[in-house]
Amino acid sequence: MEVLVSVEEAARRLGGLSKWTIHSWLSKGRMQRTKVGGRTMIRESELLKVIEDGGKSASPRRRGD
């Protein structure tokens, strides 16, 4: 069974980001949420994806970049 962490814990593990940044990433689809009852939780594998990605935005690149 995979470890689930709270939004606050995810923010802490990703270098002290705000929980609002995590919520923004969730709403933009950059990370996937898992609902447990009424709580939003994040799988540890989702955190690893962000870390492996180097924190890069999932948005498309502009021309000339």
C-alpha positions as CSV (number, residue, x, y, z in Angstrom):
1,M,0.0,0.0,0.0
2,E,1.3,3.4,-1.0
3,V,2.0,6.1,1.6
4,L,-0.4,9.1,1.5
5,V,0.6,12.5,2.8
6,S,-1.5,15.6,3.6
7,V,-1.2,18.8,1.4
8,E,0.7,20.4,4.3
9,E,3.2,17.5,4.5
10,A,3.6,17.5,0.7
11,A,4.4,21.2,0.8
12,R,7.0,20.7,3.5
13,R,8.6,17.7,1.7
14,L,8.9,19.8,-1.5
15,G,11.1,22.3,0.1
16,G,8.7,24.4,2.2
17,L,6.3,25.4,-0.5
18,S,3.0,26.9,0.6
19,K,0.0,24.6,0.8
20,W,-1.7,27.0,-1.7
21,T,1.0,26.2,-4.3
22,I,0.2,22.5,-3.8
23,H,-3.6,23.2,-4.2
24,S,-2.8,25.2,-7.4
25,W,-0.7,22.3,-8.8
26,L,-3.6,19.9,-8.0
27,S,-6.2,22.1,-9.7
28,K,-3.9,22.5,-12.8
29,G,-3.4,18.7,-13.0
30,R,0.3,18.9,-12.3
31,M,-0.2,16.5,-9.4
32,Q,-2.9,14.0,-8.8
33,R,-5.0,14.0,-5.6
34,T,-6.4,11.1,-3.7
35,K,-9.5,11.8,-1.6
36,V,-9.8,10.0,1.7
37,G,-13.2,10.8,3.2
38,G,-13.3,14.6,2.9
39,R,-9.5,15.0,3.0
40,T,-7.2,15.6,0.0
41,M,-4.2,13.4,0.2
42,I,-1.2,13.0,-2.1
43,R,0.5,9.8,-3.0
44,E,4.2,9.7,-2.2
45,S,4.8,8.7,-5.9
46,E,3.3,12.0,-7.0
47,L,5.9,13.9,-4.8
48,L,8.7,11.8,-6.4
49,K,7.4,12.8,-9.9
50,V,7.6,16.5,-9.1
51,I,11.1,16.0,-7.6
52,E,12.3,14.0,-10.6
53,D,10.9,16.6,-12.9
54,G,13.1,19.2,-11.1
55,G,10.0,21.3,-10.2
56,K,9.5,22.3,-13.8
57,S,6.1,23.5,-14.9
58,A,4.0,21.1,-16.9
59,S,2.9,24.0,-19.1
60,P,3.9,24.0,-22.8
61,R,7.1,25.8,-23.7
62,R,7.0,29.1,-25.6
63,R,8.5,29.4,-29.0
64,G,12.1,30.5,-28.8
65,D,12.8,28.8,-25.5
